[in-house]
């Protein structure tokens, strides 16, 4: 079968204005909770798209670690390629795709760093190996081989033996404050449901988009 012949019909769900929440953050929570109940693999995985100062786009998968009325939070190395993009152009797009539920959510908005207190609280909740890994990896930089990472990991494991691992000064969280959130539900004949919420001075507006 050729790539062009790969297709399937979406028939499992629908999304109407009557069923969708008036607030998109509430609607997101409904869908995210359903994704968790469905035991989807990595339901909190999302594509993070950024653009550099020169207009070069870049996308990668990161993990959602917080979602509330303030926005969507993820954590990373502040010296990574994504962090450089966000320093130059503090806007991003997030994309969740839950194939088993035939759904995706696209979120666009401004990005800012979370407080050091919030970053430290999350860092302390991570497995110890992940805490040490944050120190070990010079994310996005060229390294000679994997052995360098493993040697540094063993060295730091010994260094912090019996002690708390401190939060690296170059590591922390970002919050995407949503300005637009689109919910996409697959439907038969490619007549998909698309509801777009846009933030305004008086609250959220909602429109239906053609598929």
C-alpha positions in Angstrom: 0.0 0.0 0.0 1.4 3.4 -0.9 1.6 6.3 1.6 -1.1 8.1 -0.4 -3.5 5.2 0.2 -3.2 5.2 4.0 -6.4 6.5 5.5 -9.2 5.6 7.9 -12.6 6.9 8.8 -13.2 8.6 12.1 -16.5 7.5 13.7 -16.2 7.2 17.5 -17.1 10.7 18.7 -18.6 14.1 17.8 -18.2 17.6 19.2 -21.1 20.0 19.1 -21.6 23.5 20.5 -24.3 22.1 22.8 -22.0 19.5 24.4 -18.8 21.6 24.5 -18.0 23.7 27.6 -18.2 27.5 27.3 -14.8 27.8 28.8 -12.0 26.1 26.8 -9.9 25.3 29.8 -12.8 23.3 31.3 -13.3 21.6 27.9 -9.6 20.7 27.9 -9.8 19.2 31.4 -12.8 17.1 30.2 -10.9 15.7 27.2 -7.7 15.2 29.2 -9.4 13.3 31.9 -11.1 11.1 29.3 -7.7 10.5 27.7 -6.4 9.4 31.1 -9.3 7.1 31.7 -8.8 5.6 28.3 -5.2 4.7 29.5 -3.6 6.2 26.4 0.1 6.0 26.3 1.7 9.3 27.3 -1.6 11.3 27.3 0.3 14.3 28.5 2.8 14.3 25.5 2.4 17.4 23.4 4.2 18.9 20.4 5.8 22.2 21.3 6.4 24.5 18.2 8.6 27.5 18.5 10.1 30.1 16.1 13.5 31.7 16.3 14.3 35.4 15.8 15.2 34.6 12.2 11.9 32.9 11.5 13.2 29.3 11.7 10.5 27.0 13.0 11.2 24.0 15.3 9.0 21.4 16.9 9.6 18.7 19.4 7.6 16.6 21.9 7.5 17.6 25.6 5.4 16.6 28.5 2.6 18.6 30.1 3.2 19.0 33.8 0.5 21.4 34.8 -2.7 22.8 33.4 -5.0 25.3 35.1 -6.7 28.7 34.5 -3.3 30.3 34.2 -2.1 28.1 31.4 -0.1 25.0 30.4 3.3 24.2 32.0 6.3 22.2 30.9 9.9 22.0 32.2 13.2 22.0 30.4 16.8 23.2 30.3 16.9 27.0 30.0 20.0 26.7 27.7 18.3 24.3 25.2 17.4 25.1 21.6 13.8 25.6 22.6 14.7 28.0 25.4 16.8 30.0 23.0 13.8 30.3 20.6 11.5 31.3 23.5 14.0 34.0 24.6 14.0 35.5 21.2 10.3 35.0 20.4 8.3 34.2 23.6 5.3 32.6 21.8 4.5 29.0 21.1 2.0 26.5 19.9 1.1 23.3 21.7 -0.5 20.3 20.0 -2.0 17.2 21.7 -3.0 14.3 19.4 -4.9 11.5 20.9 -5.2 9.1 18.0 -7.3 6.5 19.8 -9.9 9.1 20.6 -9.6 10.7 17.2 -9.0 14.1 18.8 -6.4 16.8 18.8 -6.1 20.1 20.7 -4.1 23.1 19.5 -3.1 25.9 21.9 -1.4 29.1 20.9 -0.2 31.9 23.2 2.5 33.8 24.9 5.2 32.0 27.0 6.8 33.0 30.2 9.0 31.3 32.8 7.3 30.0 36.0 8.6 31.1 39.3 11.7 29.5 40.8 9.5 28.3 43.7 7.2 26.5 41.2 10.2 25.0 39.4 11.8 23.8 42.6 8.6 22.2 43.8 8.2 20.2 40.6 12.0 19.3 40.6 11.7 17.9 44.1 8.8 15.7 43.0 10.9 14.1 40.2 12.6 10.7 40.5 16.2 11.1 41.8 17.6 9.8 38.6 15.7 12.4 36.6 17.0 15.1 39.0 20.6 14.0 38.4 19.9 13.7 34.6 18.9 17.4 34.6 22.4 18.3 35.8 24.2 15.9 33.4 22.7 16.8 30.1 23.9 20.0 28.3 20.7 19.8 26.3 20.9 20.5 22.5 24.7 20.9 22.5 27.1 18.6 20.7 28.7 15.9 22.8 31.5 13.4 21.7 29.7 10.2 22.7 27.1 8.7 25.1 29.8 7.7 27.4 30.3 11.3 28.5 26.7 11.4 29.8 27.0 8.1 31.6 30.3 9.0 33.2 28.9 12.3 34.4 25.8 10.6 35.7 27.8 8.2 37.8 30.0 11.0 39.1 27.1 13.1 40.2 25.3 10.1 41.7 28.3 9.6 43.9 28.6 13.3 44.6 25.1 13.6 45.9 24.9 10.3 47.7 22.9 10.8 50.8 22.1 14.4 50.0 19.3 16.2 48.2 20.0 17.0 44.6 19.8 20.8 44.2 17.8 22.5 41.4 20.1 23.4 38.5 20.1 27.2 38.0 19.7 26.5 34.2 16.6 24.4 34.6 12.9 25.3 35.2 9.4 25.6 33.8 7.6 27.6 31.2 3.9 28.5 31.1 2.0 28.9 27.9 -0.8 31.4 28.5 -3.5 30.5 25.9 -4.9 33.0 23.5 -6.5 30.5 21.1 -7.5 26.9 21.8 -8.9 24.7 19.0 -10.6 21.4 19.6 -10.7 19.0 16.7 -12.8 15.8 16.6 -12.5 13.4 13.8 -15.7 12.7 11.9 -16.7 10.5 8.9 -16.1 11.7 5.3 -13.5 14.2 6.6 -16.3 16.5 7.9 -14.5 16.9 11.2 -15.7 19.1 14.1 -13.5 22.1 14.8 -14.3 24.5 17.6 -12.0 27.5 18.1 -12.0 29.5 21.3 -10.3 33.0 21.3 -9.5 35.0 24.4 -10.8 38.6 24.4 -11.0 41.4 26.9 -14.4 40.3 28.0 -13.8 36.5 28.0 -13.7 33.7 25.5 -15.5 33.6 22.2 -16.2 30.4 20.2 -16.7 29.7 16.5 -16.9 26.6 14.4 -14.3 26.2 11.7 -14.7 24.3 8.4 -12.7 21.1 8.5 
